Amino acid sequence: MLYLSMMVPLLLAVALAMYIIPRILMVSVKKELNLPPRRSDKSKRTVPRLGGVSLFPVLVISVGAAVVACLMDSGQELILGENEATFVQYMFAIAGLTTMYLLGVMDDLIGVSFLSKISIQFLASLLIPLSGLYINDLHGLLGIYELPAWLGILGTMITIWFISNAIPMLDDIDGLASGLAMLAFSVLGILAFISSQPFLLMICAAMVGMLIPFFLRNVMGWRIGWRNIYLGDTGGLTIGYMLAFVVVALSLQGGKTLPEGIIMVCFGTLLLPMFDVVRVAIMRTVNNRSVFDRDNNHIHHRLMMGGMSPGNVLITIILVTAFFVLLNVMGVWLKWNLSLLLIGNVTCWVMLQVVISYFKNKNRDKIDQQTWMNY
């Protein structure tokens, strides 16, 4: 049954995304729903911004088909494997995902005010912990074990909102958001397979399947004449919300079907964008700016300022994320102290920032010197 839960949504999502994306491109071009080209797009053509519209229907259809396939294969096992509380959690998650999806569509088409966007996002983020799915135990991380219900609900809500908004910030480089999300969902899918969680496995497989065409189109599609396409806020919020839901759900399997401390592995898949958002927020606060301002100070911007091409930035971020995942997997399976493991993650992140700052400053000095010589 687990193999059906993986293969059916994966293959169906790839097929549906391959079919839908060209039609979204056609509509976007006819209705002029485009944005200026990415820096990495050599063709300098405008880029359709509605790619994320395809994610929600593809996810629902793919997971629905997988459920039917599993029911036909071993219906009693699937039904008995999930209790009523779990079913309620999934329904709340779908309601929250629908809210995020519609918010993203409105924002991509007509724009949404900042206050309205934050209010709707917090409402959607609140639905998951209200269903009973919230982080209630940190397993000794920072010396914290069981959490009071109110603190677990509040922390989970903030975490879901935080992750949901971290993903759209990566949509500046071809393949970065989709590539990083595919890596995260792949790791989480493996954990869902190990812990025998068929519905979570279906979600992960469907998300990987629908993101493959986006990644191939934006990274290599130009070689055969395919146009780039933005995921937009619709895609970023959809991906981020589902990542947050799966991360929280699998984190609760720690000490049950997965090792204690698996929360570090789950969040390790998103460590790079989460740490980067925190760093950017701190820098903006220090500079007396709003933490919600837009700038070019995210990690991918800094890597390009250091002299990297967009392609090399993509590879570097994927490899760094894979390193953090492997570090946390090794630490959890070897039963390292979670607080020390977190310190190790932070130390590696700080060292990475030091290296990036060095090359960024070196490249800036080089450009300044060339400008002076030309003058």
Secondary structure, DSSP 4 states (H G I P E B T S, - for coil): -HHHHHHHHHHHHHHHHHHHHHHHHHHHHHTT-EEPPPTT-TT---EES-GGGGHHHHHHHHHHHHHHHHHHHHHHHHHHHS-HHHHHHHHHHHHHHHHHHHHHHHHHHT---HHHHHHHHHHHHHHHHHTT----EEEEETTEEE--HHHHHHHHHHHHHHHHHHTGGGTTSTTHHHHHHHHHHHHHHHHHHHTT-HHHHHHHHHHHHHHHHHHHHHHTGGGGTPPP---HHHHHHHHHHHHHHHHHHHHTTBTTTB-TTHHHHHHHTTHHHHHHHHHHHHHHHHTT--TT---S-SHHHHHHHTT--HHHHHHHHHHHHHHHHHHHHHHHHTT--HHHHHHHHHHHHHHHHHHHHHHHHHHHHHHHHHHHHH-
